[in-house]
Amino acid sequence: MKGWSEHQRAVDRLLASYAAIPPGAPVRLAKRTSNLFRPRADPGVPGLDVDGLDGVVALDVGERTADVQGMCTYEDLVDATLPHGLIPYVVPQLRTITLGGAVTGLGIESTSFRNGLPHESVLEMDVLTGAGEIVTCKPGDALFDAFPNSYGSLGYATRLRIRLEAVPPYVALRHVRLDDAAVAATMLGEVAESGTWHGEPVHGLDATAFAPDEVYVTLARFTDEPGPTSDYTGQDVFYRSLQRRETDRLTMYDYLWRWDTDWFWCSAAFGAQNPWVRRVWPRRWRRSDVYHRIIALDAKVGVSRLLDRVKKVPGREKVIQDVEVPVAAVPEFLSWFDAEVGMRPVWLCPLRTTRSWPGYPLRPGETYVNLGFWGTVVVPAGSPEGLVNRRVEEHVHTLGGHKSLYSEAFYDEATFADLYGTAALDAVRAEHDPQGRLSSLYEKAVRNS
């Protein structure tokens, strides 16, 4: 636990580093890790000093709240809360996602059908604004309400007070195979609305679509009941277990990180799911941040580009996206996706928000489904930049959905302003960043500044 005096010293260092950045120079966090999948220009100046802003400041077990620094990873946050039988309301799938990053960038997980998105359990937060000030804000304040999906364009959270959920030690899983995406979507919608399945409570809900006729809806029930548990940090791979088992049991800790060990299924790209490779690949390196660094290294070195030339691949485009569409539109989107993109598996995660948020206007009380698909597709030689991603953007919005902004985006500025409510962000920027020190959301998400 950091404690308040240590937290204040870290904030003072942050403020000093902000003051040292020349006017007009880009402002960016000096982070060691990132879960963004879009290129960013080199700012050419030192980033903000976030050293010491990466932990839990205080934990109130009785009130089930925690004061957490913005750069604290969910891995460290869970390590602090779970020994007390508590977890955040929503724990995004990857260990190194930070609390501040999830709130400003819209994290999601299997509890989102009943707990919404991470910012909806925040009671209060301190934000370093473009004016170089620390502003405390709460739900209902213009800065707080505009902060979700702002990606640092309104400032950076230094402290967040969040609500915690009491949980038992184990999670019982049931994987229900369905042969039709429409039936799967109906089931997701019914369970998300009722919170039950066949009379049993459902505490976590997601699905994995391997093929048009092979979809597994995973129902998670938090339980005190003891029993043998599975371990997917060794030779076994979690997503493959969905196809082999109808029921399973994990510890709460392993359930929270079930996707991280193999980066969902993307570790296969590095051979990490090959049994022979897996035996010699250290467990401590089977995690999403390691794979992310490998991807970054390949982008610099160009090994995959060389292999594509050898294989005479005409062109290749990264399609790494998460989108939200109304639950009824899931079958139509998957049908279009198979025809136009052709990438499986696809992750499906239902969510319901408690209220409307300016930067990501989903309708409160309506069930949406996040569809995550991550990989590359072959495109014709000389294809325009973002050919496939642009098609995804266009189709998602014809279905009344939205696309997350952690990866590449290609919108024109007018379309972007309409979809992501930037007028509300501009009003907040005018108050808290009158000199325009911080990049706008469009500059960050589309122009990669």
Salt bridges, closest charged atoms under 4 A:
GLU6 OE2 - LYS2 NZ 3.79
ASP54 OD1 - LYS2 NZ 2.98
ASP67 OD1 - ARG159 NH1 2.68
ASP67 OD1 - ARG161 NE 3.01
GLU75 OE2 - ARG95 NH1 3.09
GLU75 OE1 - ARG287 NH2 2.94
GLU109 OE2 - ARG258 NH2 3.17
GLU124 OE1 - LYS138 NZ 3.70
GLU124 OE2 - ARG159 NH2 2.57
GLU124 OE2 - ARG161 NH1 3.97
ASP126 OD2 - ARG159 NE 2.79
ASP145 OD2 - ARG355 NH2 3.19
GLU165 OE2 - ARG114 NH1 2.81
ASP179 OD1 - ARG177 NE 3.28
GLU200 OE1 - ARG221 NE 3.75
ASP206 OD2 - ARG258 NH2 3.10
GLU225 OE2 - ARG221 NH1 3.50
GLU225 OE1 - ARG249 NH2 3.91
ASP231 OD2 - ARG283 NH1 3.37
ASP248 OD1 - ARG245 NH1 3.49
ASP260 OD2 - ARG95 NE 3.32
ASP262 OD2 - ARG278 NH2 2.88
ASP289 OD1 - ARG287 NE 2.68
ASP289 OD2 - ARG293 NH1 3.76
ASP308 OD2 - ARG316 NE 2.78
GLU332 OE1 - HIS395 NE2 2.91
ASP338 OD2 - ARG344 NH2 2.61
GLU340 OE1 - ARG391 NH1 3.97
GLU366 OE1 - ARG363 NE 2.67
GLU393 OE2 - LYS403 NZ 2.75
GLU413 OE1 - ARG447 NH2 3.31
GLU431 OE2 - HIS432 NE2 3.77
